[in-house]
Amino acid sequence: QVQLVESGGGLVQAGGSLRLSCVASGSRSIFGNGAMGWFRQIPGKEREFVAGISRSGGSIKYSDFVNGRFTISRNSAKNTLYLQMDNLKREDAAGYYCAESTVARAVARVQGYDYWGQGTQVTVSS
């Protein structure tokens, strides 16, 4: 089975930065990688797309609210996904979840992904 473990969340002031990481293991050691993405969720709300990256890393998608502030990347050799988050806003506070698809193409919906991490919490103060 695929295991995804996020890290890098924490408490930052508005305008600050965080870099989230997601390390994949398990089935990834046997099968090829798929697209990966970041989603976020606050209590009582639906999980929403943040950013996605294709299997090769050549295609990237961002949600509109990112507005140039975040950068998604992946390091295939390390089997690690990253989300560099700059100029964080209060409304960015949420649990951030790493996800992997079994297909190569990144999509901006929960249904497009098959495996999920446990999440890492981002808290933004003012």
C-alpha positions, -999 to +999 in steps of 0.1 A: +000+000+000+010+036-005+019+057+025+021+094+025+035+114+054+033+152+054+054+175+075+063+212+077+031+227+090+032+250+120+023+285+133+033+315+112+024+351+111+005+365+082+029+373+055+052+345+065+063+313+048+063+275+053+075+247+032+054+215+034+069+181+025+052+148+017+073+116+016+058+087-003+066+051+005+052+016+003+038+007-031+058+035-047+088+014-042+073-012-066+051+007-090+056+039-109+046+073-096+014+091-104+004+126-102+004+142-068-014+171-052-020+192-022-054+198-007-065+217+023-095+214+046-109+234+076-133+218+100-168+216+087-158+224+051-150+203+021-115+194+012-103+218-015-076+216-042-045+237-037-020+225-063-012+195-084+018+182-103+019+155-130+039+124-128+068+139-147+066+172-130+060+189-164+025+200-158+013+220-127-020+233-116-029+258-089-061+268-074-071+305-081-066+315-045-029+306-046-024+338-067+013+332-073+021+327-036+027+289-036+050+266-056+045+229-059+074+207-069+085+171-066+118+153-063+114+119-079+147+106-066+136+113-030+100+104-037+090+137-021+065+163-029+068+199-017+047+230-013+065+262-008+040+286+007+048+323+008+029+354+019+005+333+039-029+348+048-052+341+077-076+323+053-048+298+044-051+283+079-062+247+074-050+211+075-030+204+044-031+170+028-008+153+004-025+131-022-013+107-050-031+096-081-027+063-099-026+081-132-001+105-145-023+136-151-029+160-123-065+170-117-080+196-094-105+175-076-105+151-047-119+123-069-088+124-090-066+110-062-064+076-046-041+079-016-040+104+011-018+114+040-029+123+075-023+160+070-002+187+086-017+217+102-010+253+091-020+280+115-017+317+105-018+345+131-021+382+125 
